[in-house]
Amino acid sequence: MEAARSATELSPEEERVLIRDLTIAAEALAKEGDTFFLITQRWWQSWLDYVNQDMASNSVNGSHHLDSGSPSTKRPLAIDNSDLIYDASSEVSNVETELHDTLVEGRDYILLPQQVWEKLNGW
């Protein structure tokens, strides 16, 4: 089953298509009460740059600026949402996590359906 392959086995293009398909499916089945996850816009943009690098390299003035097979953009490191919360360095488990009150969706974070978050976080 292709969806069960690990990210190390998927090309950036395959990752992009898989996440796109998961997002479309989740949106089609969305209902009140569904769980969504915040992810920093900064990390999301890094991942988009990673999965879209071949498309971008093929569209710059119609010429190829990247060697196929040697991606210049590396996979982003683990998701880090610490810039979205107060006192992210606190390891106290009984303190509730509090989001910054000035966050703007699309600028600071995006919302991901649970299935998409689980896939990205698992990779």
Phi, psi and chi 1 to 4 in degrees:
 res  aa     phi    psi   chi1   chi2   chi3   chi4
   1 MET       -  123.5  176.9 -175.3 -142.1      -
   2 GLU   -66.4  -37.0 -171.4  168.5  -41.3      -
   3 ALA   -64.3  -19.5      -      -      -      -
   4 ALA   -87.0   -7.2      -      -      -      -
   5 ARG   -64.7  145.1  -69.2  167.9   57.5 -168.2
   6 SER   -74.9  162.1   73.7      -      -      -
   7 ALA   -64.5  -28.4      -      -      -      -
   8 THR   -66.9  -18.8   57.2      -      -      -
   9 GLU   -95.3  -11.2  -62.2  172.7    4.3      -
  10 LEU   -97.0  140.0  -64.8  176.9      -      -
  11 SER   -76.0  162.5   70.4      -      -      -
  12 PRO   -54.2  -40.7  -28.4   36.6      -      -
  13 GLU   -62.0  -43.0  169.1   68.9    9.7      -
  14 GLU   -64.9  -38.3  -70.1  169.9  -36.5      -
  15 GLU   -61.5  -46.6  -84.4 -170.4   41.0      -
  16 ARG   -59.1  -45.8 -174.9 -177.2   63.2   75.6
  17 VAL   -65.7  -42.1  169.1      -      -      -
  18 LEU   -62.6  -46.8  179.2   58.4      -      -
  19 ILE   -65.8  -39.5  -66.7  -60.1      -      -
  20 ARG   -59.5  -46.5 -178.7 -158.4   62.6 -157.9
  21 ASP   -66.0  -40.4  -68.2  -11.9      -      -
  22 LEU   -62.5  -40.6  -75.7  172.1      -      -
  23 THR   -65.4  -45.2  -58.5      -      -      -
  24 ILE   -61.6  -44.5  -69.8  169.4      -      -
  25 ALA   -63.6  -42.7      -      -      -      -
  26 ALA   -65.4  -40.7      -      -      -      -
  27 GLU   -66.7  -36.5  -71.8  172.9   -5.8      -
  28 ALA   -66.7  -30.8      -      -      -      -
  29 LEU  -102.2    5.9  -59.3  172.7      -      -
  30 ALA   -61.9  139.5      -      -      -      -
  31 LYS  -144.8  163.1   60.8 -170.7  178.7  -46.9
  32 GLU   -57.6  135.0 -172.1  174.4  -29.5      -
  33 GLY    97.3   -7.1      -      -      -      -
  34 ASP   -63.4  150.7  -77.4   -7.6      -      -
  35 THR   -91.7  133.6  -60.3      -      -      -
  36 PHE  -124.0  153.8  -73.7   83.7      -      -
  37 PHE  -119.5  140.2  -68.8   77.7      -      -
  38 LEU   -85.1  144.6  -81.7   80.9      -      -
  39 ILE  -141.6  141.1 -169.8  169.3      -      -
  40 THR   -62.1  141.0   65.7      -      -      -
  41 GLN   -60.4  -35.8  177.9   64.4   33.9      -
  42 ARG   -59.5  -48.5  177.3 -176.9   38.8   77.5
  43 TRP   -67.0  -43.6 -171.0   93.6      -      -
  44 TRP   -58.3  -43.2  179.5 -112.1      -      -
  45 GLN   -65.1  -38.2 -171.4   59.2   55.2      -
  46 SER   -61.2  -42.2  -65.2      -      -      -
  47 TRP   -67.0  -42.4 -177.1   79.5      -      -
  48 LEU   -60.8  -42.0  -71.8  175.9      -      -
  49 ASP   -59.8  -40.7  -68.6  -15.2      -      -
  50 TYR   -64.6  -48.1  168.7   69.6      -      -
  51 VAL   -80.5  -16.8  -61.8      -      -      -
  52 ASN  -105.4    7.2  -70.4  -41.7      -      -
  53 GLN   -61.9  -37.2   60.8 -171.9  -38.7      -
  54 ASP   -67.9  -38.5  -71.7  -22.8      -      -
  55 MET   -65.3  -42.0  -67.4  169.1   45.1      -
  56 ALA   -66.6  -39.3      -      -      -      -
  57 SER   -70.0  -26.6   69.8      -      -      -
  58 ASN   -83.5  -13.7  -69.6  -27.7      -      -
  59 SER  -105.7   -3.2   63.6      -      -      -
  60 VAL   -77.7  104.4  177.4      -      -      -
  61 ASN    51.2   28.0  -63.7  -33.2      -      -
  62 GLY    71.4    5.7      -      -      -      -
  63 SER  -114.1  161.4   61.7      -      -      -
  64 HIS   -95.8  121.3  -60.4  -77.3      -      -
  65 HIS  -105.4   -8.5  -68.0  -79.2      -      -
  66 LEU  -120.5  144.2  -64.3  175.9      -      -
  67 ASP   -73.2  131.1  -67.9  -28.4      -      -
  68 SER   -67.0  139.9   59.6      -      -      -
  69 GLY    92.2   -9.0      -      -      -      -
  70 SER  -129.7   81.3   63.7      -      -      -
  71 PRO   -61.8  135.6   11.3  -15.1      -      -
  72 SER   -86.9  -23.4   63.5      -      -      -
  73 THR  -100.0  124.1  -55.2      -      -      -
  74 LYS   -88.0  156.9  -59.2 -125.8 -174.5  -87.2
  75 ARG   -58.0  136.1  165.6 -172.1  -59.7  -71.4
  76 PRO   -63.0  152.4   -6.2   10.7      -      -
  77 LEU   -68.7 -176.6  -60.8  175.3      -      -
  78 ALA   -52.6  148.6      -      -      -      -
  79 ILE   -61.2  130.5  -63.5  169.1      -      -
  80 ASP  -130.6  105.9  176.0    9.4      -      -
  81 ASN   -98.6   17.8  -75.1  -26.2      -      -
  82 SER   -61.9  -25.9   61.4      -      -      -
  83 ASP   -77.4   -2.3   52.3  -18.1      -      -
  84 LEU   -95.4  -11.5  -60.3  179.2      -      -
  85 ILE  -123.6  156.3   58.2  176.0      -      -
  86 TYR   -74.9  143.3  -73.2  111.2      -      -
  87 ASP    48.5   53.6 -161.5   17.8      -      -
  88 ALA   -62.8  -21.8      -      -      -      -
  89 SER   -81.1  -10.3   62.1      -      -      -
  90 SER   -67.7  129.8  174.4      -      -      -
  91 GLU  -103.1   11.0  -64.7  -63.0  -33.4      -
  92 VAL   -73.8  117.0 -179.3      -      -      -
  93 SER   -78.0  -19.1   60.6      -      -      -
  94 ASN   -91.8    4.4   61.6  -10.2      -      -
  95 VAL   -97.4  130.1  175.0      -      -      -
  96 GLU   -70.1  141.1 -141.4  174.5  -79.7      -
  97 THR   -72.9  133.3  -58.6      -      -      -
  98 GLU  -122.3  125.6 -153.6  174.4  -48.8      -
  99 LEU   -77.8  149.1  -67.1  172.9      -      -
 100 HIS   -59.3  143.1  -73.5  -73.2      -      -
 101 ASP   -87.0   -0.7   54.2    3.0      -      -
 102 THR  -106.0   10.4   58.5      -      -      -
 103 LEU   -67.8  142.9  -63.5  175.3      -      -
 104 VAL  -124.7  126.1  175.7      -      -      -
 105 GLU   -61.9  135.7 -175.5  177.3   -2.9      -
 106 GLY    91.8  -28.3      -      -      -      -
 107 ARG   -98.2  -48.8 -178.4 -166.8   72.1 -168.6
 108 ASP  -101.4  -30.2  -58.8  -53.3      -      -
 109 TYR  -153.3  165.1   69.5   90.9      -      -
 110 ILE  -128.8  161.0   62.9  161.9      -      -
 111 LEU  -102.5  133.3  -67.3  172.6      -      -
 112 LEU  -118.6  139.6  -64.9  176.0      -      -
 113 PRO   -61.3  154.2  -18.0   27.8      -      -
 114 GLN   -54.4  -43.3 -176.2  170.6   -6.5      -
 115 GLN   -63.2  -37.3  -57.1   88.3  -25.9      -
 116 VAL   -69.2  -46.3  174.2      -      -      -
 117 TRP   -57.1  -47.2  163.4 -100.5      -      -
 118 GLU   -61.4  -38.5  -71.7  171.2   -7.7      -
 119 LYS   -67.4  -49.8 -176.2   58.6   72.4  178.1
 120 LEU   -63.4  -43.0  -70.0  170.9      -      -
 121 ASN   -67.2  -34.9 -166.1   40.8      -      -
 122 GLY   -68.6  -31.2      -      -      -      -
 123 TRP   -71.5      -  -74.6  -22.7      -      -
